[in-house]
Amino acid sequence: MTTRINYVAVVVAAIVYFVWGGIWFTVFGGIWDTLTGVHGASATTYVVSFLLGFPLAYVIANVLADSASGASAASGAILGAVIGLGIWATNLLGVDMFEQRPFTLWLIDAGYVVIGMAIVGAIIGGWRKRT
């Protein structure tokens, strides 16, 4: 399965995912800060956040590799959004409800991941590996 993975696309998608987080939280960071009470992050937090984009992109690449003949930017984006919404966002909603966190916080956090994973999927699905 791994022979069909475009590792350059995985690396680029992971970097873009991190940049996407910077854009998303530039827009929603003030609200997020207020809702969480967190103001600022350590360098370690940013490094770990950056590194976590790589396994995320690799997993999406592995799922798309099984359907490489039909993979496209659109199908990759749909796959990323479905995984983000169907697995990550739904689980996070349950956690946020038990922690009695505001629904707006869930919207911010889930929106970042669902859209971000759609972007990752589009990059990986649309970037054909040279044979």
Secondary structure by P-SEA (a helix, b strand, c coil): cccccaaaaaaaaaaaaaaaaaaaaaacaaaaaaaaccccccaaaaaaaaaaaaaaaaaaaaaaaaacccccaaaaaaaaaaaaaacaaaaaaaaaaaacccaaaaaaaaaaaaaaaaaaaaaaaaccccc
